[in-house]
Each structure stands twice: as structure tokens, then as C-alpha cells.
Amino acid sequence: MSGAGMMDCKKALTEANGDFDAAMDLIRKRGQAIASKRADREATEGAALAKVAADSKFAAVTILNCETDFVATNEGFVALANKIIDLAIANRPANLDALKALSLDGATVADKVIELSGVIGEKIDLSAYDFIEAESVAAYIHPGSKLATIVGFNQAGVDAQIGKDVAMQVAAMSPVAVDRNSVPQATIDHELEIGRDMARNEGKPENMLDKIAQGRLNKFFKESTLMEQEFIKNNKQNIAQYLESASKGLAATAFKRFSLNN
């Protein structure tokens, strides 16, 4: 029931004088102790998962981390990761702390993560959660569950393949924003400054620097914003053109990209 090793269970029952509930508490507390002891360890493996709700208007993405690739494929670890994403879809929590506070199999999600850490003996951490609510949403999990994405659209009933194509685009090309209008001004200013410095270092005249920098900024938008990026399946059109060809006025409104390597 606890998932702990047989000798750990025997030791807990002995210390609890045969009291089953007390022994379970001891095992859980040892999970906490192991988690605290390993708090400074690197937990860079795990599972990045994404899922769409039945109404296709809400999607969630989560990361459950562990220390080793071996544990990332452990049956108990995979089961917990999937239970957490299912819980997120069912309850639509507002943030990571709210997700950790939800009830799962008689305990909070946070406690279940600690329990599993005690059972497995590695640091386990629910490190990330986010969501999108939109007229339509799509999700993509890259094979190996090391990268997951979700995307929102401005129209209901978006074809599943189209949604997956755009979610895969986000996974492959890692855009910085949906479109040029949603790029932070600080990023724009930084790109312009770099463009001017590069042109100056190339010996371009001072009165041409701003124009050259603007041209390089436009190139940045085409390479780094989702709607202007070349479609990975057909580089003769960008994502905006691909979506428009599928349905007039169709556009992406938001995306989230979570990777174990971030």
C-alpha cells in the first residue's frame, strides 16, 4: 500500500508496535526526511506532460522532476505524473501552489510527491504547472516526455491535426511570443540595440544604423514569433498563413512550452 520496500515496512511496523496507521505515518515522515536530505540535489529528469480537457477549451502542462532517467520510467513515478495532470484538468487550479494543495488519494498532491520520494529514495519535485483557456486548445508531448506544449486558438472546433501541428511547431522552434505585438518592449529594445551595435561594428554609417537595426528586428520577428515562423511541415508558408488556409481568421492566441532542459 505504501510502495516502500519490505524491510522498510517491517521496520516501521516494529517501531509502531504493529499499529498499521502509525507505521504508514512513519513511512510518510521518512519520505519527508529523505526529501529534505536530498533538497540540494539536482532533479533534472522526469516527465513533462500536457493534456486537453474534454471541452477542448482548457489545457494544462506539468513537470514532475526526479534525479535519474531510470526513475523517470518507474511505474510509480509515471503513474503519479499522470494522476497529477489528470487532477489539473479536472480541477483547473489557478497556479502551482493550488495544484499542490489539491487532494489526491487521501492526501495533498504535495504530500504524495514527498511520499514517493521516500519510497524511491530520490528527490522528486512538482516544479511546474501552467494552463491555457481559449476557444480551442491543443497539446503535444514530445516522445520521451521531456518536452510538452499547449496552444490556444481564437476559434472553437479547431481540427485536432491543425492544433497538434501548431503545438509541435512550438516544441520544435521555441518561439518567444505569439506574434510581434506580444513581444515585450524590453526584448524589442534589446534586439534594436544589438542590431545597431552589429551594424556599427561592420562599419556602417551612423545615419543608417536605425534602418539596419529595424531590418534585423523584422528578421527576428520572422524567426522568433509563432505566427511569423516558417511552418516546419511546409516552409513556403508561415504559421499565420497555414491557419488562415485552414479557417478564415484563425490565429493562435497563447502557448506554453515546458522542457526538462529549461
C-alpha positions in Angstrom: 0.0 0.0 0.0 2.8 2.4 0.8 5.0 1.3 -2.1 8.0 1.2 0.3 10.5 -1.7 0.4 9.5 -4.8 2.5 12.3 -4.2 5.1 11.3 -0.5 5.5 7.7 -1.6 6.1 8.8 -4.2 8.6 10.9 -1.7 10.5 8.1 0.9 10.5 5.6 -1.8 11.9 8.1 -2.8 14.6 8.6 0.8 15.7 4.8 1.4 15.7 4.2 -1.8 17.8 2.1 -3.2 15.0 -0.1 -0.2 14.6 -0.7 -0.1 10.8 -1.8 3.6 10.6 1.1 4.7 12.8 3.5 2.7 10.6 2.1 4.4 7.5 2.7 7.7 9.1 6.3 6.8 9.9 6.9 5.8 6.3 5.4 9.1 5.1 7.6 11.0 7.6 10.7 9.3 6.3 9.7 10.3 2.9 9.7 13.9 4.2 13.1 13.3 5.7 14.5 11.9 2.5 13.1 14.8 0.6 14.7 17.3 3.0 18.0 15.5 2.9 18.1 15.5 -0.9 16.7 19.0 -1.3 20.0 20.3 -2.6 20.3 17.5 -5.2 19.7 18.2 -8.9 16.4 16.8 -10.2 16.7 17.4 -13.9 15.0 14.2 -15.2 11.3 13.4 -15.1 8.1 13.8 -17.1 6.8 16.9 -18.9 3.1 16.2 -19.7 0.3 18.2 -21.4 -3.4 17.4 -21.7 -6.6 18.9 -23.1 -9.9 18.9 -21.2 -13.0 17.2 -22.7 -14.5 20.5 -23.7 -11.3 21.4 -25.7 -11.2 24.8 -24.1 -8.7 24.2 -21.3 -5.3 22.6 -21.5 -2.7 22.1 -18.8 1.0 21.3 -18.7 3.1 20.0 -15.8 6.6 18.9 -14.9 7.3 16.2 -12.3 11.1 16.0 -11.8 13.3 13.3 -10.5 17.1 12.8 -10.4 17.6 10.0 -12.8 16.3 8.7 -16.2 15.8 5.3 -14.5 13.3 6.7 -12.1 11.6 8.8 -14.8 10.4 5.5 -16.3 9.5 3.9 -12.9 5.9 2.7 -12.9 5.0 4.6 -9.7 6.6 7.8 -10.9 4.8 7.7 -14.2 1.5 6.9 -12.5 1.8 9.9 -10.2 2.8 12.2 -13.0 -0.3 11.2 -14.9 -2.6 11.4 -11.9 -1.4 15.0 -11.3 -2.0 16.1 -14.9 -5.5 14.5 -14.7 -6.2 16.3 -11.5 -5.1 19.6 -13.0 -7.5 19.0 -15.9 -10.4 18.1 -13.6 -9.9 21.0 -11.2 -8.3 23.7 -13.2 -6.2 25.2 -10.3 -5.0 28.8 -10.6 -1.3 28.1 -10.0 1.3 25.6 -8.9 0.6 26.1 -5.2 -3.1 25.5 -5.8 -2.3 22.3 -7.7 0.0 21.0 -4.9 -2.8 21.7 -2.3 -5.4 19.5 -4.2 -6.5 16.2 -2.7 -5.1 13.1 -4.3 -5.8 9.6 -3.0 -6.4 10.8 0.6 -3.5 13.3 0.8 -2.4 16.5 -0.9 -0.5 16.4 -4.1 2.5 17.8 -2.3 2.3 15.0 0.3 2.1 12.4 -2.5 5.2 13.8 -4.1 7.0 13.6 -0.7 5.7 10.0 -0.1 7.1 8.9 -3.5 10.4 10.5 -2.8 10.6 8.4 0.4 9.6 5.2 -1.5 12.1 5.7 -4.4 14.9 7.4 -2.5 15.4 10.3 -5.0 14.5 13.9 -4.9 11.1 14.3 -6.6 9.6 17.7 -7.3 6.5 19.0 -8.9 8.3 22.0 -10.4 6.0 23.5 -13.0 2.3 23.9 -13.9 0.5 26.2 -16.3 -2.6 26.3 -18.4 -4.4 28.0 -21.2 -8.1 28.7 -21.6 -9.3 29.6 -25.1 -12.0 28.9 -27.7 -9.9 25.8 -28.7 -6.8 24.3 -27.2 -4.2 21.7 -28.3 -1.4 19.8 -26.6 1.7 17.9 -27.7 4.1 15.7 -25.7 7.4 15.0 -27.4 8.4 11.3 -27.3 10.2 10.6 -24.0 8.1 13.2 -22.1 11.0 15.6 -21.8 9.1 18.4 -23.6 5.4 19.4 -23.7 3.5 22.2 -25.2 -0.1 23.6 -25.2 -1.6 26.2 -27.6 -4.8 28.3 -27.5 -6.8 29.5 -30.6 -9.4 32.2 -31.2 -11.9 29.9 -32.8 -13.9 26.9 -31.5 -13.7 23.5 -33.1 -10.2 23.7 -34.5 -9.2 20.5 -36.2 -7.2 18.2 -34.0 -4.4 17.8 -36.5 -4.1 21.5 -37.1 -3.9 22.1 -33.3 -1.2 19.4 -33.0 0.8 20.8 -35.9 1.0 24.2 -34.2 1.8 22.6 -30.8 4.6 20.7 -32.5 5.8 23.9 -34.1 6.1 25.5 -30.6 8.0 22.4 -29.4 10.4 22.4 -32.4 11.0 26.2 -32.8 10.6 27.6 -29.3 9.1 30.9 -30.2 9.5 33.9 -27.8 5.9 35.2 -28.3 2.7 34.5 -30.3 3.2 37.5 -32.7 5.3 40.7 -32.9 2.7 42.6 -31.0 3.1 40.4 -27.9 6.9 40.6 -27.8 7.9 42.5 -24.7 9.2 46.0 -25.3 12.4 45.3 -23.4 13.1 42.5 -25.9 12.5 44.7 -28.8 14.8 47.4 -27.4 17.5 44.9 -26.8 17.3 43.5 -30.3 17.5 47.0 -31.8 20.5 47.8 -29.6 22.2 44.6 -30.8 21.3 45.4 -34.4 22.8 48.9 -34.2 26.0 47.7 -32.5 26.4 45.0 -35.1 26.0 47.5 -38.0 28.4 49.9 -36.3 31.0 47.2 -35.9 30.6 46.4 -39.6 31.5 50.0 -40.4 28.0 51.1 -41.5 27.4 54.9 -41.4 25.7 56.3 -38.3 22.7 57.6 -40.2 22.0 54.1 -41.4 22.2 52.3 -38.1 18.5 52.6 -37.1 17.2 51.4 -40.5 19.6 48.4 -40.5 18.6 47.6 -36.9 14.9 47.7 -37.8 15.6 45.3 -40.7 17.3 42.9 -38.3 14.4 43.3 -35.9 11.9 42.2 -38.6 14.1 39.2 -39.2 14.0 38.4 -35.5 10.1 38.6 -35.6 10.0 36.2 -38.5 12.3 33.7 -36.8 11.1 34.0 -33.2 7.4 34.7 -33.2 5.0 31.8 -33.6 2.6 33.4 -36.2 5.5 34.6 -38.4 7.7 31.5 -38.2 8.0 29.3 -41.3 5.8 26.2 -40.8 8.1 23.2 -40.1 6.0 21.0 -42.4 5.9 23.5 -45.3 8.4 26.3 -45.3 6.6 28.0 -48.2 4.1 29.4 -45.7 4.3 30.7 -42.1 2.0 29.7 -39.3 -0.3 32.6 -39.8 -0.8 31.6 -43.5 -1.3 27.9 -42.5 -4.0 28.8 -40.0 -5.7 31.2 -42.4 -5.8 28.5 -45.1 -7.5 26.2 -42.6 -10.1 28.7 -41.4 -10.5 32.4 -42.2 -9.3 34.5 -39.3 -8.0 31.5 -37.3 -5.0 32.5 -35.1 -3.1 31.3 -32.1 -3.7 33.4 -29.0 -1.3 31.8 -26.5 1.2 29.0 -25.9 3.2 27.4 -23.1 6.3 25.4 -23.7 7.8 23.3 -20.8 11.1 21.4 -21.1 13.1 19.4 -18.6 16.2 21.2 -20.1 14.9 24.7 -19.3 
